[in-house]
Amino acid sequence: MAKHEPRAINRRTVIGAVWATPVIVAATAVPAMAASAPLSQLSLEVSPPSPYENRTSFVIRATNEGAAAIPAGALTAYLPLNGFWFSGFSGDIAWNYGPDDPTGESYTFVYNASVPAGDTAGPLLLILGKNDPDQSPPPVATLTMSASGYSSVSGSLPLL
């Protein structure tokens, strides 16, 4: 069996590789940053809480502050359950349940109509109840609206 002898590495080869590597990384990172555009904005309007039997209802509206329409099915509302229970939803017919959470600890809703630039999606009506009617302080739900290419926006829903 032939014995392989280690070869010495030239110092200039190592120094050349060290200097070349940062240049390659910088050359590839600059175009990627230059191509990224700022996210469009959503705004959220949440009505004051309204008593509804032993629950609280809210009317929520999202406005497309961007320059292009949000396609149908791209606007979502996410509601994690924490200290309260979800009773139901209503509002604009375009709102529907989104993907199920197998843990049962949140709900997602999808708006199945497009939202033109500068326009407001149809209202989403949420009805929430406290886990314990005597909870003190009362729980506050957080609803987050999002769409691809947009900054997400959250609103507080204080239960009565």
VOGU-951392 format. One record per residue (C-alpha): residue number from 1; x, y, z negated. Coordinates in Angstrom, 3 decimals. Last residue first. Layout:
<rs>
NUM_X_Y_Z
...
</rs>
This chain:
<rs>
160_-66.684_42.476_-30.071
159_-63.938_41.018_-27.844
158_-61.162_43.294_-26.618
157_-60.418_42.678_-22.897
156_-56.966_44.041_-22.091
155_-55.908_44.539_-18.463
154_-53.029_43.203_-16.444
153_-51.490_44.161_-13.095
152_-49.408_42.020_-10.747
151_-47.142_43.829_-8.303
150_-48.196_43.016_-4.755
149_-46.585_40.975_-1.944
148_-48.774_37.931_-2.689
147_-51.760_38.962_-4.773
146_-52.180_39.404_-8.527
145_-54.721_40.229_-11.218
144_-53.959_39.455_-14.877
143_-56.662_39.274_-17.557
142_-55.569_39.539_-21.178
141_-58.025_38.615_-23.918
140_-58.106_40.464_-27.233
139_-59.205_38.515_-30.297
138_-61.192_40.136_-33.116
137_-59.152_41.154_-36.162
136_-60.639_39.450_-37.962
135_-62.487_36.423_-36.686
134_-65.920_36.151_-38.288
133_-67.642_34.773_-35.167
132_-64.921_32.092_-34.898
131_-63.809_30.933_-31.446
130_-64.920_34.342_-30.173
129_-66.932_34.485_-26.956
128_-66.201_35.635_-23.412
127_-68.388_36.671_-20.473
126_-66.560_37.859_-17.364
125_-68.076_39.940_-14.535
124_-65.846_40.355_-11.474
123_-66.734_43.378_-9.354
122_-66.229_43.443_-5.584
121_-62.722_44.276_-4.474
120_-61.824_47.961_-4.199
119_-60.548_49.666_-1.049
118_-57.400_51.704_-0.373
117_-56.025_49.090_2.022
116_-58.753_46.596_2.913
115_-59.660_43.823_0.437
114_-60.295_40.545_2.248
113_-62.934_38.175_0.938
112_-62.580_34.946_-1.055
111_-61.564_36.547_-4.368
110_-60.043_33.739_-6.448
109_-60.530_33.051_-10.167
108_-58.098_31.263_-12.462
107_-59.024_29.942_-15.882
106_-56.800_29.049_-18.807
105_-56.214_26.544_-21.626
104_-58.153_23.628_-20.120
103_-54.915_21.594_-19.994
102_-55.598_20.473_-16.390
101_-55.848_24.131_-15.311
100_-58.147_24.050_-12.314
99_-57.240_25.977_-9.158
98_-59.475_28.977_-8.443
97_-63.102_29.460_-9.428
96_-65.021_31.848_-7.197
95_-65.368_35.566_-6.569
94_-66.746_36.465_-3.100
93_-70.332_36.571_-4.453
92_-69.519_39.767_-6.350
91_-70.277_39.544_-10.049
90_-70.563_36.415_-12.160
89_-68.503_34.647_-14.773
88_-69.059_32.262_-17.630
87_-68.642_31.463_-21.325
86_-64.860_31.377_-21.706
85_-63.720_30.793_-25.253
84_-61.697_32.930_-27.654
83_-58.535_32.799_-29.760
82_-56.222_32.356_-26.780
81_-57.631_31.335_-23.404
80_-55.420_32.430_-20.494
79_-57.286_34.408_-17.809
78_-55.781_34.710_-14.313
77_-57.427_36.760_-11.550
76_-56.445_36.087_-7.951
75_-56.342_38.116_-4.737
74_-55.008_36.013_-1.830
73_-58.221_34.146_-0.931
72_-59.248_36.612_1.782
71_-56.257_38.639_2.955
70_-55.132_41.780_1.079
69_-55.351_44.567_3.639
68_-52.293_46.701_4.352
67_-50.954_50.039_3.039
66_-51.146_49.130_-0.657
65_-53.310_50.604_-3.450
64_-55.722_47.650_-3.253
63_-58.196_48.255_-6.076
62_-59.217_45.648_-8.660
61_-62.539_45.853_-10.533
60_-63.452_44.195_-13.838
59_-66.850_44.188_-15.557
58_-66.679_42.880_-19.107
57_-69.064_40.875_-21.290
56_-68.825_39.997_-24.975
55_-70.525_37.059_-26.711
54_-73.076_36.378_-29.470
53_-75.945_37.780_-27.349
52_-74.136_39.949_-24.765
51_-72.303_42.857_-26.361
50_-70.514_45.104_-23.833
49_-66.786_45.700_-23.839
48_-65.722_48.921_-22.072
47_-65.292_48.371_-18.335
46_-61.932_47.245_-16.966
45_-60.383_49.019_-13.964
44_-57.287_47.521_-12.382
43_-54.840_48.960_-9.903
42_-52.874_46.907_-7.414
41_-49.591_48.147_-6.017
40_-47.444_47.122_-3.059
39_-44.075_45.529_-3.778
38_-40.910_47.329_-2.737
37_-39.277_46.011_0.440
36_-36.426_43.525_0.563
35_-34.415_43.629_3.795
34_-31.616_45.842_2.430
33_-31.077_43.467_-0.456
32_-30.661_40.451_1.859
31_-28.439_42.443_4.218
30_-26.076_43.401_1.346
29_-25.739_39.922_-0.183
28_-24.135_38.184_2.819
27_-21.260_40.641_3.252
26_-20.735_40.875_-0.490
25_-20.359_37.100_-0.800
24_-17.940_36.910_2.166
23_-15.820_39.773_0.815
22_-15.734_38.191_-2.636
21_-14.369_34.923_-1.130
20_-11.621_36.393_1.049
19_-9.450_37.748_-1.796
18_-9.368_34.442_-3.668
17_-8.755_32.462_-0.456
16_-5.813_34.687_0.544
15_-4.278_34.375_-2.923
14_-4.468_30.565_-2.736
13_-2.995_30.377_0.792
12_-0.261_32.856_-0.116
11_0.834_30.667_-3.065
10_1.403_27.693_-0.699
9_0.029_24.490_-2.089
8_2.611_21.771_-2.820
7_1.824_18.373_-1.443
6_1.074_15.410_-3.653
5_2.739_12.150_-2.543
4_0.647_9.338_-1.247
3_1.968_5.830_-1.822
2_1.377_3.395_0.959
1_0.000_0.000_0.000
</rs>
